[in-house]
């Protein structure tokens, strides 16, 4: 259903909103390539392009002073940002239960796990549905980036 709702015009409308978010300026070239890959039906490329930008976007809303304090355990800070009241429950559940799902080589490969994808174990992630899920997650995240800063 969402694939039908989010055709090229709607995907480009989302990206146009990202262009207005000044905190995303350095990410825009990478994000444009991810969007172009999605629209060109190169879903392996779009997933691999958008997925790391989600976590990078979360890092964008963490001030440098916090990053310096928690340099050794920045992942814990990222988790605390996503676990804040500003992220809705559905997004939290998707991010924690799906995207950040623990994975060890040799285990059954979880669907859309950043660990399995970015560590090269999952080779079946390149679907239109997975690509769209990440684009929509990033769209939600970029709205959070625009509105929220962690002190």
C-alpha positions in Angstrom: 0.0 0.0 0.0 2.8 2.5 0.9 4.7 1.7 -2.3 1.6 2.8 -4.2 1.2 5.9 -2.1 4.8 7.0 -2.4 5.5 7.2 -6.1 8.2 9.4 -7.7 6.3 12.7 -7.1 5.8 12.0 -3.4 9.4 10.8 -2.9 10.7 13.9 -4.6 8.3 16.0 -2.4 9.9 14.4 0.7 13.4 15.2 -0.6 12.4 18.8 -1.3 11.5 19.1 2.4 14.9 17.7 3.4 16.5 20.4 1.3 14.9 23.0 3.5 16.5 21.5 6.6 19.8 23.4 7.0 21.2 20.8 9.4 21.1 18.3 6.5 23.2 20.4 4.1 26.2 18.1 4.2 24.1 15.0 3.8 22.0 16.2 0.8 24.3 14.9 -2.0 24.3 11.4 -0.4 20.6 11.5 0.2 19.9 12.6 -3.4 21.9 9.6 -4.6 19.8 7.4 -2.3 16.6 8.9 -3.6 17.7 8.6 -7.3 18.7 5.0 -6.7 15.2 4.3 -5.2 13.5 6.0 -8.1 15.7 4.1 -10.5 14.7 0.9 -8.8 18.3 0.2 -7.6 17.1 -0.8 -4.2 20.4 -2.4 -3.0 22.1 1.0 -3.6 19.3 3.0 -2.0 19.2 0.9 1.1 23.0 1.1 1.5 22.9 4.8 1.0 20.0 5.8 3.2 20.6 3.4 6.1 23.9 5.0 7.4 22.3 8.5 7.0 19.7 7.6 9.6 22.2 7.1 12.3 24.3 10.0 11.0 21.2 12.2 11.2 20.7 11.1 14.8 24.3 12.1 15.5 23.5 15.5 14.0 21.1 16.4 16.8 23.6 15.6 19.5 25.8 18.6 20.4 29.5 18.3 20.1 30.0 18.7 23.9 27.9 15.5 24.5 29.8 13.7 21.7 33.1 14.5 23.4 31.9 13.4 26.8 30.5 10.1 25.5 33.1 9.5 22.7 33.7 5.9 23.8 30.0 5.0 24.0 28.3 7.3 21.5 26.0 4.4 20.5 24.4 4.6 23.9 23.9 8.4 23.4 22.2 7.6 20.0 19.9 5.1 21.7 19.0 7.6 24.4 18.2 10.2 21.7 15.9 7.9 19.9 14.4 6.7 23.2 13.4 10.2 24.1 9.8 11.3 24.3 10.1 13.1 21.0 10.2 9.9 19.0 6.8 8.3 18.7 6.4 4.7 19.9 6.0 3.2 16.4 9.2 4.8 15.2 11.1 3.7 18.3 9.8 0.1 17.9 10.8 0.0 14.3 14.3 1.5 14.9 15.1 -0.7 18.0 13.4 -4.0 17.0 14.2 -3.9 13.3 17.0 -1.6 12.3 19.1 -2.1 15.4 18.3 -5.8 15.8 21.3 -7.7 17.2 22.9 -10.1 14.8 25.9 -12.5 14.9 27.4 -14.1 11.8 25.9 -17.5 11.4 22.5 -16.5 12.9 19.4 -16.3 10.9 19.5 -13.0 9.1 17.0 -10.5 10.4 15.0 -8.3 8.1 16.5 -4.9 7.5 19.1 -5.2 10.3 21.7 -2.5 9.9 24.3 -4.9 11.4 23.5 -7.7 8.9 23.4 -5.3 5.9 26.4 -3.1 6.7 28.5 -6.1 7.8 27.8 -7.8 4.5 25.9 -10.8 5.8 22.5 -9.9 4.3 22.4 -9.9 0.6 18.6 -9.9 0.2 17.7 -6.5 1.5 17.4 -4.6 -1.8 13.6 -4.4 -2.1 11.4 -1.5 -2.8 9.6 -2.0 0.5 12.8 -1.9 2.5 14.1 1.1 0.6 10.8 3.0 1.2 10.8 2.1 4.9 14.2 3.7 5.3 13.2 6.8 3.3 10.2 7.2 5.5 12.2 6.6 8.6 14.7 9.2 7.5 11.9 11.6 6.7 10.5 11.3 10.2 14.1 11.7 11.6 14.8 14.8 9.6 11.7 16.4 11.1 13.1 15.6 14.5 16.5 17.0 13.5 14.8 20.3 12.4 12.9 20.6 15.8 15.1 19.0 18.4 18.5 19.5 20.0 19.8 17.5 22.9 21.4 19.5 25.7 
